[in-house]
Amino acid sequence: MPEQNSAFVATIPVNYDRYLGPLFFRGYADEMAALIDVHTGMRVLETACGTGLVTERLLSRLAGDGHLVATDLNEPMLAHAQNKGLPGKHLEWRQADATKLPFPDSSFDAIVCQFGVMFFPDKALGMREALRVLKPGGRLYASVWDSLAVNPAPRITHETVATFFPKDPPSFYTVPFSLHDPTVVGALLGEAGFADARWERVDKTGVSPSAADATLGLIDGNPIYLAITERRPEALPEIRAAIATNLASALGDRPLRAPLRAVFHFARRPAR
């Protein structure tokens, strides 16, 4: 069964932001924004901005010294981000495909993409587009997840859901964890023409008020929700209950604490 693994639609953006924000994304957003070397008048592009978790932190980091353009292909996610009411003087929102960016060559000093490259249908083209719109010497900051094996909350979710669909398990969680090999991303960067590519693994602990809250994010805040409702919508309560039980058993409850591991990639457009 074909799946809409990039379809963050309907109520998914709200649940993603509310429940997965504190569990998966806020700590990494803080770290990513802190890495930007800010200078007066700089222009920063964020691709795959989602619900604006990194956007908010980048805007604070720039502190009025630069301009941020936040983009996402998914209109419902972008609309949710815009509705947060972030100050707009130094911020521009654009609906845009990261593999076909609507910006002239050499438009930005830095590009930031947190946990988005895995969803690009053509990852090589996405890297070439990033290089194209960067100014000479401009820098790319991108993060991807390490493997499911070292990220237990999504692994437990993936494995638990599969027990309800032995013949046709939803595949969503194989997508965001598909670029865990640093050499694969490094090759994409090199082939696109980037220089000085390097990477580092970054460990954090995500916290959710409860296993039940974490489950709402992991199921109702991701496109796996669509895959389940297409197959067995009546099973959703039972699936949520099973996941919450398994998460609590492995990671504790009230609060749940989930070990996380991501890989940060850095590269530079050559000066000439």
Secondary structure, 3 states (H helix, E strand, C coil): CCCCCCCCCCCHHHHHHHHHHHHHHHHHHHHHHHHCCCCCCEEEEECCCCCCHHHHHHHHHHCCCEEEEEEECCHHHHHHHHCCCCCCCCEEEEECECCECCCCCCCEEEEEEECCHHHCCCHHHHHHHHHHHEEEEEEEEEEEECCHHHCHHHHHHHHHHHHHCCCCCCCHHHCCCCCCCHHHHHHHHHHHCCEEEEEEEEEEEEEECCHHHHHHHHHHCCCHHHHHHHHCHHHHHHHHHHHHHHHHHHHCCCCEEEEEEEEEEEEECCCC
